[in-house]
Amino acid sequence: MIRTAHATREGTALDNADAAKVYVLADGTVGAAVIDGIGHGPHTSRTAPLLAEVAARISARRGPLAGLLGAAELVADEGADGEEANGVGVALILRPEGRPARAAWVGDCRAYGWDGQHLTLYTTDQTMGQWARLHGDVPIEIAAHHDSWVRVSLADATVATVREVGIPDGLLLLTSDGIHDQITPDALTALVREHATDPQVLASALVAAAQPDDDGYRDDATAVVISVHQP
């Protein structure tokens, strides 16, 4: 049995530039996506749900790599006014026979898995900060300063730059950075442990837990939760 849920919460900067979508095919295959629009404003907030819809539907049919690349085609051109929206995202497919799920991502949206005891991060943020941590002897504060510098976005995504991973766990989480950047790993794990049996309660708790930073800024927060029960 597969149960799904999603939740989103607007941040402190204009309207919500995040979006989430879960789509289920006739055979029970689940496609899901979280999109985090880059920047804020009416144009981005209108486009993000469209990107999530396309990514989720194509992921269910063709897999998450195709799902993200399909969504990317909608924003690959800057448009006549040069102001086409852009974003980052994570998508997955889960077939009715169950695990493993397969996820793909661009930028700094994330996919986690919970095995009943441990919360595992299966994705690696495509940011300059994370690149510095992996490839250079860089002070922690310098790397953190560059975490908002996304190295790959949907508008320039290719087969070579969209990353993929298999997730064998029975509880799957997709999150925008408004959750994982504004909740400590320990707090995130505690929320999953507490609410693992109820996907909707968990999704709502995740977006509610994000708190403003020292400057009073709180990002848009969005989560998809998918639970797989195999007798």
C-alpha positions, -999 to +999 in steps of 0.1 A: +000+000+000+013+034-010+001+066+009+011+101-002+008+136+012+022+170+006+022+204+023+035+239+016+039+271+036+046+305+022+076+323+036+082+359+045+092+371+010+062+379-012+042+349-025+050+312-025+075+302-052+074+265-041+051+239-055+045+202-051+025+176-070+018+139-066+004+120-096-009+084-096-012+064-128-040+039-135-017+010-125-008+026-092+026+040-102+033+072-083+052+102-096+060+131-074+079+164-075+089+194-054+098+226-073+115+256-056+113+286-078+143+309-080+134+343-067+099+355-058+071+373-075+038+365-093+054+351-124+075+326-105+046+316-082+024+310-113+050+289-131+062+267-102+029+247-100+031+240-137+066+228-134+056+205-105+027+191-125+047+183-155+076+168-135+053+146-115+032+133-144+062+126-167+081+110-138+052+085-132+053+075-169+089+079-179+109+082-147+122+112-128+151+121-152+126+126-180+102+143-155+127+170-146+140+174-181+104+177-194+097+205-168+130+221-178+119+225-214+091+249-202+117+274-188+147+266-210+142+298-230+142+332-212+111+343-232+105+375-252+108+397-221+139+379-208+121+371-175+110+335-178+108+318-144+134+293-133+138+269-104+153+238-090+135+205-082+134+169-071+112+142-085+107+104-080+089+074-093+075+046-071+060+016-088+031-004-073+053-034-067+071-012-042+107-004-035+132+008-045+119+042-055+141+062-080+147+099-075+163+126-096+172+162-087+185+195-099+199+221-075+193+220-038+159+203-033+164+170-015+152+134-012+154+115+021+146+080+031+135+066+066+140+029+073+123+030+106+154+039+126+176+062+105+169+092+082+192+091+052+199+120+028+202+104-007+208+136-027+238+160-028+230+197-031+242+211-064+255+244-048+288+262-048+290+257-011+286+219-013+311+219-042+336+237-020+331+212+008+337+183-015+366+196-035+385+222-015+399+230+019+374+258+025+364+273+059+330+262+071+316+298+071+328+304+036+312+273+023+279+281+041+279+316+025+279+300-009+251+275-002+226+298-019+247+297-051+229+270-072+253+255-098+225+238-118+189+249-123+161+236-144+167+262-172+201+247-179+196+211-169+208+183-191+210+146-190+245+149-177+237+174-149+205+158-135+215+134-108+197+101-100+196+077-070+177+047-058+160+048-024+151+015-008+134+028+023+097+026+032+092+063+039+103+089+013+106+126+018+111+153-009+118+188+005+126+223-006+154+241+011+129+261+032+127+229+052+161+214+054+180+247+055+158+260+084+154+229+105+184+212+121+191+176+111+183+164+146+150+182+146+142+169+111+149+133+123+128+138+154+098+150+134+101+120+111+104+096+140+074+111+157+050+112+127+063+084+105+030+066+105+010+095+092+023+110+060+000+141+060+007+149+096+044+146+089+043+168+058+024+195+077+047+192+107+078+196+084+066+228+068+054+242+101+087+236+119+107+259+096+117+290+117+129+325+106+167+330+106+185+357+126+174+384+101+137+374+103+137+357+069+118+324+065+118+307+031+089+290+014+088+254+028+074+224+009+074+187+015+061+155-002+059+124+020+053+089+005+048+059+027+052+023+014+038-006+034+047-040+022+031-070+040 
